[in-house]
C-alpha cells in the first residue's frame, strides 16, 4: 500500500466527512434530506473548514487542534455539525504514519495531557452539542485538571466517542471499518456500503446521542429496528430498502431527537480508517461494479 503524503491524509479526512454526510443514512442530514436548522451544505462547508487544523496536527497538540477545527467551523456554520467527527478524526490524522495505525493511535491517546482536556472542553462548549446534561464531577462547564483520556474514561458509559478514546477506537477498528470494507468489496457501491456500515454500527452499538436525549431504552429500541433492517438485507435488497425507508421515517420525528448522530461520527472515523489503510483505495481506480452485495452477518462483540 502506498504511504499517503501529509496533504493526502488531510484530503482523506475531509473526504470521509463528505462521504459520511452524502450517504443516505437513516435519520441524518443527507444530500436529499435536511433538518429545519441544518442543511447538507453546512456539513460540506464544515468538512472544508477543518482542513487547516488537520494540516497542522502533526506539530500541534490534539486538544489545540480540536479547538481550532471547531473555531474554524463556527466561523461559517452556527450549529454543531462536526464536534464528534473532529474529536475522532484529529487523533487518527495525528497518528498516521509508518507502521500499524491502531498502535500509533494508542500512543497518541496515551500521551494526551491536561491541556488537551482543557482545549477539548472549550471546543465542546463552543460547539454546544445537544443532550449533554450535567454530571457531578468534571462537568463540561467546569475547569478540568485531568488528562483528556482520563476525562473520556469518566464519560465512556454515556458517550461512544469517549469510549473510543479509552479502547483505542474499538468500534471503529473492529466493527465499522471491517464492515465497510466487506460491503465495498462485495458491491463496489461506495454510498450503499457507507449506509450499510452505518446500519451495522447502529445495530450493534446503541447511539449515545439518542440515549442522552431520550433514555437508554429508546436507544436500544432504535438499535433493534436497525438490526431488523439488516436482517431484511438493508440497502442490498428490495425488502431491505423498504424497511430502511420506514426506519428513516421513524427516526425523523419532530426536533430530530432520534437523530443517530454519534453513529454518523463513528461512520466517518470508519471511512477515514478505510481510506488510510487502503481498504477503499480501489474506488479511485474506476473499477467496474461487482455483483450486488448480500447482507453480511458479523459476529458481535457487544452482546448481540
N, C-alpha and C positions, 0 to 999 in steps of 0.2 A: 504494500500500500504506500502511495506517495505521501510523504510528510507535508502537511499544509504550511504555507507561509503565514506570517502573522496577519496580514490583511485578509487572507483566505479564511482564517479562523473567525475573524470578525464577521466576514460575509456569511459564513456558515451559521453563526449565531443569529444574525439578522434574518437569514433565510428561514431558520427554524421558527422564528416569531411569525413571519409572513405565512409559512405553510400551515402552522397551527391555526392562525386566525382564518385562513382561507378555506380550510376543510369544513364541510357541513356537519359539524359535530352537534349532537343534540343539546339544546338548552343554552348554547353560547351565541355570542355575536359571530356572524359568519359573513361571507360575501353577499348573501342574499337576505340576511335577516339581522336587523339592528335592534337595539334596545331603545326605549324612549330617550335615554340620556347618554347613550353610547352608540357610535356608528363604526362600521367596518373600517372606514378610512382612519379613524382615531388609532386603531391598532397598527395600521401600516405606518402612520406617522411616528408612533411610539417605537416601532422597530428601527426606523431611521435614526431617531433621537438618541438611542443608546449606543450608537456606533463609536463616538469619541471616547466614552468611558471604557468600552471594551477594548478599544485600540491601545489604551494606556495601561491596561490592567496588569501587565507583567511587571511594571515598575511602580505601581500604586497599590496600597493595601486594599484588601477586599472590601472593608467597610466604607472606605472613602470612594471606591469605585461604585459601590451600590448607591451611595448618596448622590454622586454625580449623575449617574444614569437616571435616577428618579427626578432630580432637579431639572435635568435637560428635557426629560419627558414632559414635566409640568409646565415648561415654557410654551408648549404647543397644545397640550391636552389637559383640561382642568379636572378630569376624573381619573380614578385609578384604573389604568389599563394593563399595567405590566409589573407591579411590585413583586408578585410571586415569581414571575419569569425572571426578573432581574436577580432576585435572591438565589435562584437556581443556576442561572447561566454564568454569572460572574465567576464563581469558583471553578466551574468547568473550563471556561476560557483561560483563566489563570493557570490551571493545572495542565493544559495541553502541552505536549512536548514528547520527546523520545521516550519509549517505554510504555508500560501499561498505564492507561489513562486513569483507571479507578485507583490504582496505587498512588499515582501522583496526586489525585484528588484527595485521597485520605491524608496525605501530608499537608496539603493546603488547609484542610478543615482542622487538622490537629494544631496548626500554627496560628489559628485565629486569636485575636487579642481582645482586651477590654475596649480599646479604642475602636476596633472593628464593631463591637457591640454597640457602642455609643453612636457611631455613624449610622449603623443599620437601624437603630431605634429612631434616629432623627428622620431617616428615609421613610420609615413606616408611618411616622406621624405626618410627614409631608404628603404621602400618598393617600392617607385617610381610608384604609380598606374597610369594607363593611363587615359587620358581625364580630368585631374584635372583643367587645365586652371588657370586663375588668378582672384582674387576678389579684390575689392577696399580696404576692411578692414579685418584684421586678415587673410590674405592670408597664405597658409601653409608654405611659405618660410620665414615668419616673426616671430618675437618673439610674444608671446601671454600673456596677463595679465587678462584674464577672465577664468572662470572655464570651464572644458571640456563640461559640459552640456550647458553652455551659448554659447560656440563655435559651438556646434551641432545645437543649435537653429538658429544661423545665416546661417547655411548650409542646413537646413531642406528642403528648397524648391528645392534644386538641388541634394539632396542625400537622398535616402530612409533609409540608415543606420543612418544618422544624425536624420532623422525623428523618428526613433525608440527610440533614446535616449530621445527625448522630449515628447513622447507619451507612455512611459513605454512599448515599444515593441508592439504597437497595431497591426501591420501587422503580427508579429509572433504569438501572442496570440489569435487574433481574426479572422485570415484568414488561415495562414499557418498551425499552429498546429491542429486546429479542422478539417480542410480538410484532412490533412494527416491521422489522426486517423480514420475519417469516411471512407476513401478509404481502409485503412488497415482492418477495421472491416468487410467490405463487401467482400474484395478479399482475404485476408490473403497472399497477394503477396507484399512483402515489397518494392522491387525495382520498381514495377509498381506504387505502392502508392506514392513513392517519386516523380516519374516523373509526375504523375497526380497532386500532390500537387504543384509542381513547376510550372506546366502549369497554375494552378488556381491562384497562386500569380502573375505570369506574365500577365495573362488576366485581373486582377483587378488593378494592380499597374505597370504602365509603368516603364521599367527598367531605372534607372537613369544613369547607366554607358553608356547604348546606347544613352540616351538623351544628355549626356555631349559630346559624340563623334560625334553625328550625328544631334542633334537638337530634340526638343520635338515632332515634327510631325512624325519623323521616329519612335521614341519610342512608340508613340500612335499607329502607324500602326502595329508594332510588337505585341502589346497587342491585337489589333483587330484580327490579324491572330491566336494568341493563343486562343482567345475566339472561333474562328471558329473550331479549332481542338477539343476543349472541346465539342462544340455542336455536333460534329460527334462521340463523345464518347471517344476521346483520346486513351489511351493505352488499354481501356477496350472494344473496338470494332474493327473489321477488317477495316471498313472505317476510323475510327479514327486513326488507326495505319498508314494507307496510308497517311492521311492528316498530321500526325506527321512527317513522313519521308520527305514529301515535305517541311514542315515548317523547319525542320532541315537543309535541303539543302539550303533554302533561307537564313538562319542565318549564314551559313558557307561560307561567301564571303571572298575575299582576305583580309588579315590583321585582320581577325576576329573583325571587327568594330561593328558587330551586336551581339557579344557575350553578352548574358544576365547575366553578372557576378554578378550584385547586386542581382538579383533573386536567383542565386545559393547561395549567402551568407545568404539570408533570408530563403532559404530552409534548410540550415544547422542549423540555430538557431531554426527553427520549429521542426526539427528532435530531437535536444537536449532537447527541452521542452517536447516533447512526451516521450522521454526516462526518463527524470527526473520525470515527472508526472505519469508515469506508463501506458500511453496510448498504448505503443508498447511493454509492458512487455511480452505479450504472445508470441512474436516472439522468445523468448529464451526458450520456453517451448515445442517446437516441435509440435504445434497443426497442425491438418490436414487443408487442404485448404478449404475455403468456396466457394460457387458458385461465378462465375465471377461477378465482380462489374459492376454496372451501373454508368454512368456519374452522378454526384450529383449536382443539381442546388443549388448554395449557394447564399443567399441574399447578395448583395454588400453593403459595407459601403463606397465605393469610387466613387459613382456617375454613376454606370453602372448597 
